[in-house]
């Protein structure tokens, strides 16, 4: 079960990375191939390195991915506030119907 979980996790993360590469660099075959090579190199390095180092590196990369998301949330906060305010105005005016809990 652990091997299947690890294998399926590697497949899903490689797919997400490939989609992100396509989004950042366009659907460019060269960029996708570079990503595949980097992914394979890190797969080999991860299988050789100690588990503690692999987990620390993985946690660090996930943390670094959260930074652009937090910046985006901060910058989009006024837009979200305006959208929520507009929604509640439409609810109060009756334009949007509310359904009672069952």
C-alpha angles and dihedrals in degrees: 000000000000092000092050091048092049092047094048090047091053091050093049094046091048089051092049090048092049091051091048090049089051091049094048100041103022123249090310118159092210093054091047092050092049089051091050092051092048091047091051092047091052090046091056092043090048092052091051099042125079118271093243092058093046093051093046091050092047092050090048093052093048089050091050090052090056094059097072089045092054091048089051092050091050093049093045095047093100091051091050091047091051093047093050091047090050091049093052091047089055091048092051092047092052095244090118115045121222119216121217120239113258 
